[in-house]
Amino acid sequence: MFAKPMDLDPRQLTSTRKPVLNLQVSQTSLVWLATLADPDYRLLSPILLEVEQSRTGELVVSNSLLRNYGVGRTLEEAIADYQSMLLDLYEELEASEATLSHHLREQLNHLRGMLVRR
């Protein structure tokens, strides 16, 4: 489902880094999300996720392009939460496509370029 995280030097990210949920981050890694757990959807290409660990030990996975995240006690839980949020967002935007603002329509089009229903 996902590849092993790669260690990063957090100093490399400071110029573009924004805190997720205002958590104090002690470690940052990257992981590729290659497949979705939901059998009704498939990814068209892997999604690069940033993995951050808060001082409380929770893991936060996020994608800077979509500006969304998932949280969990383990990497597996955080990625499962991220996938759930990603599919919920896709379904909500698709269901209300006719009334979406320009920004949300662009976000839906971006999501359509990332995943499809089977």
C-alpha positions in Angstrom: 0.0 0.0 0.0 2.8 2.4 0.7 6.6 2.6 0.6 9.0 2.9 3.5 9.5 6.5 4.6 12.6 8.4 3.7 14.3 10.5 6.3 14.6 14.2 5.5 16.5 17.1 7.1 13.7 19.4 8.3 16.0 22.4 7.7 15.5 21.7 3.9 11.8 22.4 4.3 11.7 25.5 6.5 11.3 28.0 3.7 8.0 26.5 2.5 6.9 24.5 5.5 3.6 25.4 7.2 2.6 23.6 10.4 -0.2 21.0 10.0 -2.8 21.4 12.7 -0.4 23.7 14.6 1.4 20.6 16.0 5.0 20.9 17.1 6.9 18.6 14.7 9.9 16.6 15.7 10.5 14.5 12.6 9.6 14.7 8.9 9.6 11.9 6.3 8.1 11.1 3.0 6.0 8.2 1.9 4.4 7.2 -1.5 0.8 6.2 -1.4 0.6 3.8 -4.3 -2.9 2.2 -3.9 -6.2 2.9 -2.1 -7.8 0.5 0.4 -11.2 1.2 -1.0 -11.9 -1.3 -3.9 -14.2 1.2 -5.6 -11.3 3.6 -6.4 -7.9 3.4 -7.9 -5.0 5.9 -8.0 -3.8 6.9 -11.5 -0.4 7.6 -10.0 1.2 7.5 -6.6 0.7 10.4 -4.2 3.7 11.8 -2.3 2.8 12.3 1.4 4.7 14.1 4.1 4.8 12.2 7.4 5.3 14.3 10.5 5.4 13.2 14.1 4.1 15.5 16.8 5.6 15.9 20.2 2.6 13.9 21.5 3.6 11.0 19.2 0.7 11.3 16.7 1.6 10.9 13.0 0.2 13.4 10.5 0.4 12.6 6.8 -0.4 15.4 4.4 -0.2 16.4 0.7 0.7 20.0 0.1 -1.0 20.2 -3.3 -4.4 19.2 -1.9 -3.8 20.8 1.5 -5.3 17.8 3.3 -4.2 15.4 6.0 -4.8 12.3 8.0 -3.9 11.6 11.6 -3.2 8.4 13.5 -1.2 6.7 16.3 0.6 4.6 13.6 1.6 5.3 10.0 -1.0 2.8 8.9 -3.8 4.6 10.8 -2.7 8.0 9.6 -2.6 6.8 6.0 -6.0 5.1 6.4 -7.4 8.4 7.8 -5.9 10.3 4.9 -7.4 7.9 2.3 -10.8 8.2 4.0 -10.6 12.0 3.9 -9.4 12.1 0.3 -12.3 9.9 -0.9 -14.8 11.9 1.2 -13.6 15.1 -0.3 -13.8 13.7 -3.9 -17.3 12.4 -3.4 -18.5 15.6 -1.8 -17.1 17.8 -4.6 -18.4 15.4 -7.3 -21.9 15.4 -5.8 -22.1 19.2 -5.8 -20.1 19.9 -8.9 -22.8 22.1 -10.5 -22.6 24.6 -7.6 -18.9 24.6 -6.9 -16.8 27.8 -6.9 -13.9 28.1 -9.3 -11.4 27.1 -6.7 -13.3 24.0 -5.7 -13.9 23.1 -9.3 -10.1 23.2 -9.8 -9.6 21.0 -6.8 -12.1 18.5 -8.2 -10.4 18.4 -11.5 -7.0 17.9 -9.8 -8.6 15.0 -7.8 -9.9 13.5 -11.1 -6.4 13.5 -12.4 -5.3 11.5 -9.4 -8.0 8.9 -8.9 -10.9 7.2 -10.6 -13.9 5.1 -9.7 -13.5 1.5 -10.8 
